[in-house]
C-alpha cells in the first residue's frame, strides 16, 4: 500500500472555491454509506467533523486490509478510503452527559448526518423533531436499512442485508445454484450517490427558503431503483426474474472467462454477427467457430453453452490484457476483470490522476481514491488523510468555544475519549 510518493499538499477548506466550501457538517455516521457521502462533502470543501469514540469506534476501523498486515484501529485502508479530508472528534455518546457537547456541535453545523436505526438519535434526544425546534434551518440526513417509518424501521443491518431484502441477492448467481449475491455491502455502494444529491437539493431549498428539512433515506428503496426493469416486467407480464449468471438473453457468448496466469479473467460480449466474425478472426478462424449453427444470433443463443466451452478452452492459453487490446481493436466489447492491485497501474486512471497520495500520521503516504467526477471550475481536492480516532478533539472543542480547563474536565468525565 505504501511506496515512494510525494503527498498532496494539505489544503484548508477556506483556501479554495470548492462547491461546499464553508459548509459545516456534524457527521454521526459510521460503516460505509454515510461516511462515503460525508467524504464527498469534505473533498468538495466542507468542514466535516466525524464523531466516534474509543468506547464505540466505527466498525470499519476493524476491517482490512491493514497496512503491512498489522491490525490497528488507525491502520485500516477500508476506513481510510472513506474518510479523507475529515476531522475526528472522540465523543463518547454512550455517556448521557455528552449530549451537551453534541448539541453545541449541532448548533455549529449546517448539516447533521446519521445512519442509525431511528431509536438511537431519539434515545439521545437528537432526532429531527427536537433539533429542528432548536435550529429551523438545519438540514438533517438520516439513512437506515428500511427508512425511519413503518413496521421495520428498527430492523438493523448492513448493505449485505439491504441487497438481500431488496431482491438483488436472489438475482445474482447461476440458475442451477443457490443465490450468491453481489460482493460486499451492495446498498452501501449505491446509497451515497442518492444521498449526496438529496443533501445538495436540501441545501438549495434552504438557500431559497431559509429553512432546512429532514432527509429520510431507505437503503432498500434505493436498491429497488436498480431493479426497475424486472419490477416493470413483473407488473405488466407477471414474469418473475430469475438468475441468469453473466448471460443477458440477447448476446452470445456473454460472460467472464478465465485466461492464462493466476486468477486472470476477461469479460466478453458478442452483440451481433459482426462481433462474432471478428472474434473468430481473433481466434484464428477455427473450424468450430465457422459452423452454420453459430452464424446467426439465434443459433448462438441456442448453442451458447457449447460456444462458451470452446471459447473458454481457447482463452486458457491466452494473456488477458493482450486479448482485451486485440479484441477492442476489432470493436468487440472485451475487458480484463481487474484485481484491486491492478488499478494503480491502470493507464486510464493514471492519466486522470485518480489516486491521490496523502500522508497519514500512522500509515505514512498512501494513495486514496479521488473523485469519480471532475468539475472544471471547482474541482474536488482531498485535503488530508483519514484522521486518527480523536485526532482533532482538542481543535474541534476549541472551535466550539470550550476552554482548555473545560476540555480537561470532559476528558476526566469520560465524555471525550
C-alpha positions in Angstrom: 0.0 0.0 0.0 3.0 2.3 0.5 5.7 3.3 -1.9 7.9 6.3 -2.6 5.3 9.0 -3.2 5.0 12.7 -2.5 1.9 13.6 -0.6 -0.5 16.0 -2.0 -0.4 19.4 -0.3 -2.6 19.9 2.7 -5.2 22.5 1.9 -7.7 24.2 4.2 -11.3 24.3 3.2 -11.4 28.1 3.1 -8.4 28.2 0.7 -10.4 27.0 -2.4 -13.6 28.0 -4.2 -15.0 24.4 -3.9 -18.7 23.7 -4.2 -19.2 23.1 -0.5 -16.6 25.5 0.9 -17.9 27.0 4.1 -20.4 24.2 4.7 -20.2 22.7 8.2 -21.2 19.1 8.8 -21.6 17.2 12.1 -21.1 13.6 11.0 -22.5 10.9 13.3 -22.5 8.2 10.5 -20.5 5.0 10.6 -19.6 2.0 8.4 -19.7 2.8 4.7 -22.8 4.5 3.2 -22.9 7.6 5.4 -19.1 8.1 5.6 -18.8 7.9 1.8 -21.3 10.7 1.5 -19.6 12.9 4.0 -16.3 12.2 2.3 -17.7 13.7 -0.9 -18.8 16.8 1.0 -15.3 17.0 2.7 -13.4 16.5 -0.5 -15.5 19.2 -2.1 -14.6 21.8 0.6 -17.0 21.2 3.6 -15.6 21.1 7.1 -16.7 17.7 8.3 -16.4 16.7 12.0 -16.6 12.9 12.3 -18.0 11.8 15.7 -16.9 8.4 17.2 -15.1 7.3 20.3 -12.7 4.7 21.7 -15.7 3.3 23.5 -17.6 2.8 20.3 -15.4 3.2 17.3 -16.5 2.8 13.7 -16.7 -0.9 12.9 -14.9 -0.3 9.6 -11.8 0.5 11.6 -11.6 -3.2 12.4 -11.9 -4.2 8.7 -8.9 -4.9 6.5 -6.8 -4.5 4.5 -4.4 -3.3 7.2 -1.1 -1.6 6.2 1.7 -4.2 6.3 -1.0 -6.7 7.6 -0.6 -5.2 11.0 -4.1 -4.6 12.5 -4.7 -1.4 14.3 -7.6 1.0 14.9 -5.9 3.6 12.8 -4.4 1.3 10.2 -7.5 0.2 8.1 -7.3 1.0 4.5 -11.1 0.4 4.4 -11.7 3.2 6.9 -9.1 5.4 5.4 -10.6 5.4 1.9 -14.0 6.6 3.2 -12.8 9.4 5.5 -10.3 11.7 3.8 -10.4 15.4 4.5 -12.4 15.0 7.7 -11.7 15.9 11.4 -12.2 13.4 14.2 -13.9 14.2 17.5 -13.7 11.5 20.1 -17.1 12.0 21.8 -18.5 9.2 24.0 -22.2 9.2 23.1 -22.7 6.3 25.5 -22.3 8.8 28.3 -25.6 10.8 28.7 -23.6 13.9 29.6 -22.1 14.0 26.1 -25.4 15.4 24.8 -24.4 19.0 25.7 -21.3 18.7 23.6 -23.2 17.1 20.7 -25.8 19.9 20.8 -23.1 22.6 20.7 -21.6 20.8 17.6 -25.0 20.6 16.0 -25.6 24.4 16.7 -22.3 25.0 14.8 -23.3 22.7 11.9 -25.3 23.3 8.7 -25.9 19.6 8.2 -26.2 16.7 10.6 -25.7 13.2 9.3 -26.5 9.9 10.9 -27.2 6.3 9.8 -28.5 4.5 12.8 -31.9 2.9 13.4 -34.3 5.7 14.4 -34.3 4.8 18.1 -30.6 5.8 18.5 -31.0 9.5 17.8 -34.3 9.5 19.6 -32.7 8.0 22.7 -30.0 10.7 22.6 -32.6 13.4 22.2 -31.0 14.4 18.9 -33.8 13.4 16.4 -35.0 15.9 13.9 -38.2 16.8 15.8 -36.0 18.1 18.6 -33.2 19.6 16.6 -35.5 21.5 14.1 -37.1 23.3 17.0 -33.7 24.4 18.2 -32.3 25.1 14.7 -35.0 25.6 12.0 -32.5 25.9 9.1 -30.8 22.6 9.9 -30.6 20.0 7.1 -30.5 16.5 8.7 -29.7 13.4 6.7 -30.8 10.0 8.2 -30.3 6.7 6.5 -31.1 3.3 7.7 -31.8 -0.1 6.2 -35.6 0.4 5.7 -36.2 4.0 6.4 -37.3 5.9 9.5 -41.0 4.9 9.4 -43.0 1.7 9.1 -43.1 -1.6 10.9 -39.5 -2.5 10.1 -37.9 0.9 11.0 -35.9 -0.7 13.8 -34.5 -3.5 11.6 -30.8 -3.1 11.9 -28.3 -4.3 9.3 -25.6 -3.6 6.7 -25.6 -3.2 3.0 -25.4 -7.0 2.6 -28.8 -7.4 4.2 -30.1 -4.4 2.3 -29.2 -6.0 -1.1 -30.9 -9.3 0.0 -34.1 -7.6 1.2 -34.3 -5.6 -2.0 -34.1 -8.8 -4.1 -30.7 -8.1 -5.5 -29.2 -11.3 -4.0 -31.8 -13.6 -5.4 -31.0 -12.5 -8.9 -27.2 -12.8 -8.5 -25.7 -16.1 -9.4 -26.2 -19.1 -11.6 -29.7 -20.5 -12.4 -28.8 -24.1 -11.2 -27.2 -22.9 -7.9 -28.3 -21.1 -4.7 -28.1 -17.3 -4.9 -24.6 -16.0 -4.2 -25.3 -12.2 -4.0 -23.0 -9.4 -5.2 -19.7 -9.0 -3.4 -19.7 -6.7 -0.4 -22.4 -4.4 1.1 -24.3 -3.7 -2.0 -26.5 -0.8 -0.8 -23.5 0.9 0.8 -22.1 1.4 -2.7 -25.2 2.9 -4.3 -26.8 4.9 -1.4 -24.1 7.6 -1.4 -25.0 8.7 -4.9 -28.6 9.3 -3.9 -27.7 10.7 -0.5 -25.3 13.3 -1.8 -27.8 14.5 -4.4 -30.6 14.8 -1.7 -28.3 16.8 0.6 -27.4 19.2 -2.2 -31.1 19.6 -3.1 -32.0 20.3 0.5 -29.2 22.9 0.8 -30.5 24.6 -2.3 -34.0 24.6 -0.8 -32.6 26.1 2.4 -30.8 28.8 0.5 -34.0 29.8 -1.3 -36.5 29.5 1.6 -34.3 29.9 4.7 -35.4 26.6 6.4 -33.9 23.1 6.4 -35.5 19.7 6.3 -35.1 16.1 7.2 -33.9 13.6 4.6 -35.1 10.0 5.4 -33.4 7.6 3.1 -34.2 3.9 3.0 -31.3 1.8 1.6 -33.7 -0.8 0.4 -35.8 1.7 -1.5 -32.6 3.0 -3.2 -31.7 -0.6 -4.2 -35.2 -1.1 -5.8 -34.4 1.6 -8.3 -31.8 -0.8 -9.8 -34.5 -3.4 -10.4 -36.9 -1.2 -12.3 -36.9 -3.3 -15.5 -37.6 -6.5 -13.5 -40.3 -4.8 -11.5 -42.0 -3.4 -14.6 -41.8 -6.8 -16.3 -43.5 -8.5 -13.4 -46.1 -5.7 -13.1 -47.0 -5.9 -16.8 -46.4 -9.5 -17.7 -46.3 -11.4 -14.4 -42.8 -12.7 -15.1 -40.6 -13.3 -12.1 -37.0 -12.5 -12.9 -34.5 -15.4 -12.3 -30.8 -15.8 -12.1 -29.0 -15.9 -15.4 -25.4 -15.8 -14.3 -23.5 -13.5 -16.7 -25.8 -14.0 -19.6 -28.3 -11.4 -20.8 -30.5 -13.4 -23.1 -29.5 -11.3 -26.2 -25.8 -11.6 -26.7 -23.9 -14.9 -27.2 -21.3 -15.6 -26.0 -21.6 -13.3 -23.0 -19.7 -13.8 -19.7 -16.4 -13.9 -17.8 -13.8 -16.4 -18.9 -10.5 -17.5 -17.4 -7.2 -16.7 -19.1 -3.6 -17.8 -18.6 -2.0 -16.8 -15.3 -3.0 -16.6 -11.7 -6.7 -15.9 -11.4 -6.8 -13.7 -14.6 -10.2 -13.3 -16.3 -11.8 -11.3 -19.1 -15.4 -10.3 -19.8 -16.6 -10.9 -23.3 -19.9 -9.9 -25.0 -20.6 -10.7 -28.7 -23.5 -8.4 -29.6 -24.1 -9.3 -33.3 -22.8 -11.2 -36.3 -20.0 -8.6 -36.9 -18.6 -9.1 -33.3 -18.8 -12.9 -33.9 -16.9 -12.7 -37.2 -14.3 -10.5 -35.6 -13.9 -12.8 -32.6 -13.5 -15.8 -35.0 -10.7 -13.8 -36.7 -9.0 -13.1 -33.4 -9.1 -16.9 -32.6 -7.6 -17.7 -36.0 -10.9 -18.7 -37.5 -11.1 -22.3 -36.1 -13.5 -24.7 -37.8 -15.9 -24.8 -34.9 -16.4 -21.1 -35.0 -17.4 -21.2 -38.7 -20.1 -23.7 -38.5 -23.6 -22.8 -39.7 -25.2 -23.2 -36.3 -23.2 -20.3 -35.0 -23.7 -18.0 -37.9 -26.7 -16.2 -36.6 -27.5 -14.6 -33.2 -30.4 -17.0 -32.7 -28.2 -20.0 -33.3 -25.5 -18.7 -31.0 -28.1 -18.3 -28.2 -29.3 -21.9 -28.8 -25.8 -23.2 -28.6 -24.5 -20.8 -26.0 -23.2 -23.5 -23.7 -21.1 -25.2 -26.3 -19.7 -21.9 -27.6 -18.7 -20.8 -24.1 -16.9 -24.1 -23.5 -14.9 -23.8 -26.7 -14.1 -20.1 -26.1 -13.0 -20.9 -22.6 -10.7 -23.7 -23.8 -9.0 -21.2 -26.2 -8.7 -18.4 -23.6 -7.0 -20.6 -21.0 -3.8 -20.2 -23.0 -4.2 -16.5 -23.7 -2.9 -13.5 -21.8 -5.9 -11.4 -20.7 -4.6 -7.9 -21.4 -3.4 -8.9 -24.9 -6.7 -10.4 -25.8 -8.5 -7.3 -24.5 -6.5 -4.9 -26.6 -6.7 -7.1 -29.7 -10.4 -7.6 -29.3 -11.1 -3.9 -28.6 -9.1 -3.0 -31.8 -11.7 -5.2 -33.7 -14.6 -3.4 -31.9 -15.6 -6.3 -29.7 -16.6 -5.4 -26.1 -13.9 -7.2 -24.1 -12.4 -6.1 -20.8 -10.0 -7.5 -18.3 -11.5 -8.3 -14.9 -9.0 -6.3 -12.8 -7.8 -7.1 -9.3 -7.7 -4.2 -6.9 -3.9 -4.2 -7.2 -4.2 -3.7 -10.9 -5.9 -0.4 -10.6 -2.9 1.6 -9.5 -1.3 0.9 -12.9 -4.5 1.2 -15.0 -3.5 3.7 -17.8 -6.9 5.4 -17.8 -6.8 6.0 -14.0 -3.2 7.1 -14.2 -3.9 9.6 -17.0 -6.7 11.1 -14.9 -4.6 11.2 -11.7 -7.4 9.3 -10.0 -5.3 8.2 -7.0 -4.2 10.9 -4.6 -1.2 10.4 -2.3 -1.9 11.6 1.2 0.3 11.4 4.3 -1.3 9.7 7.3 0.2 10.1 10.8 0.5 6.4 11.4 0.5 4.7 7.9 2.6 7.2 6.1 1.9 8.1 2.5 -0.9 6.1 0.9 -2.9 6.5 -2.2 -6.6 7.4 -1.8 -9.4 7.1 -4.3 -10.1 10.6 -5.8 -13.4 11.8 -7.1 -15.1 9.9 -9.9 -16.1 13.3 -11.5 -14.3 16.4 -12.5 -15.5 19.9 -12.0 -13.8 22.3 -14.4 -14.2 25.4 -12.2 -14.4 24.0 -8.7 -12.5 20.7 -8.6 -12.6 18.3 -5.6 -9.4 18.2 -3.6 -8.5 15.6 -1.0 -7.1 17.9 1.7 -5.9 15.4 4.2 -5.6 11.7 5.0 -8.2 10.0 7.1 -7.9 11.1 10.8 -6.7 9.1 13.7 -9.5 8.4 16.1 -9.9 11.6 18.1 -7.0 13.3 16.3 -8.8 16.7 16.2 -10.7 16.5 19.5 -8.9 19.5 21.1 -9.1 21.5 17.9 -12.8 20.9 17.5 -13.6 21.6 21.1 -11.7 24.9 21.0 -13.6 25.7 17.7 -16.8 25.2 19.7 -15.7 27.6 22.4 -14.5 25.2 25.1 -11.7 26.4 27.3 -8.7 24.1 28.0 -9.9 23.6 31.6 -13.4 22.6 30.3 -11.8 20.2 27.8 -9.7 18.6 30.6 -12.8 18.2 32.7 -14.7 16.5 29.9 -11.9 14.1 29.4 -11.9 13.3 33.1 -15.6 12.7 33.0 -15.3 10.0 30.2 -17.1 12.3 27.7 -14.1 13.0 25.5 -12.5 9.6 25.0 
